[in-house]
Amino acid sequence: MTSDLAGLTALVTGGASGIGLATARLLSERGAEVAVLDLDPSGAGASLRGFTADVADDASVRSAVGAAAEALGGIDILVNNAGIGAIGTVEDNDDEQWRRVLDVNVLGIVRATRAALPHLRHSAHAAVVNTCSIVATTGLPQRALYAASKGAVLSLTLAMAADHVREGIRVNCVNPGTVDTPWVGRLLDAAADPVAERAALNARQPTGRLVTPEEVAAAIAYLASPAAASVNGIALAVDGGMATLRMRPEPQS
């Protein structure tokens, strides 16, 4: 395992499960000192510094980011990964659900970044990576609210990149396809036929399988690393080609 992140510090929101946990572990394995912010950071394990924070609460975020920065000795990398899902068309989610998802998925990034910026400005290698989604660029059924939130994340990423490039702070995002996370697992468990639903999700991606959290983590680690010093304001798809490839149906035997 390369140690290209040695000497750097990283903060990962939503880092106690799924993509966030895979990212925190990989950044640590590659030499970074890592802190995790989560509603329940205990899932991150003893090897990672855990701080309790609710990205929907500004005071909670500011307190946790401050404590993490003190423990780490600064912040070089911020991974804005915390988020929640939603299913349904525009008819299916009430106003309160819309407010909640947008508050966590969009304003959560605003709160964490706002709190981290004073520390990032002191870094010689400052990078922010936001977890976006394929739904920001590809229309998928039953994802109206989630897509709206992630579309905002994509636009926010570009605006942040423009705002902070002259401060030496790079901002990018990753656009995962369907990732085999606990949230997707809960969706499958709630389906009438979980096996058939998983098969359908697998078939939707040209590779014929779900993306793994570790594959998304690898993309995040690249964007956060010195190797990506000239990569700024981009959305890196990690979707098995779902957004760009148009495959013909396989011949029936």
Buried (B, 14 or more C-beta within 10 A) or exposed (E): EEEBBEEBBBBBBBBBBBBBBBBBBBBBBBBBBBBBBBBEBEBBEEEBBBBBBBBBBBEBBBBBBBBBBEEBEBBBBBBBBBBBBBBBEEEEBEEEBBEBBBBBBBBBBBBBBBBBBEBBEEBEBBBBBBBBBBBBBBEBEEBBBBBBBBBBBBEBBBEBBEEBEEEEBBBBBBBBBBBBBEBBEEBBEEBEEEEEBBEEBBEBBBEEBBBBBBBBBBBBBBBBBEEBEEBBBBBBBBBBEBBEEEEEEEEEE
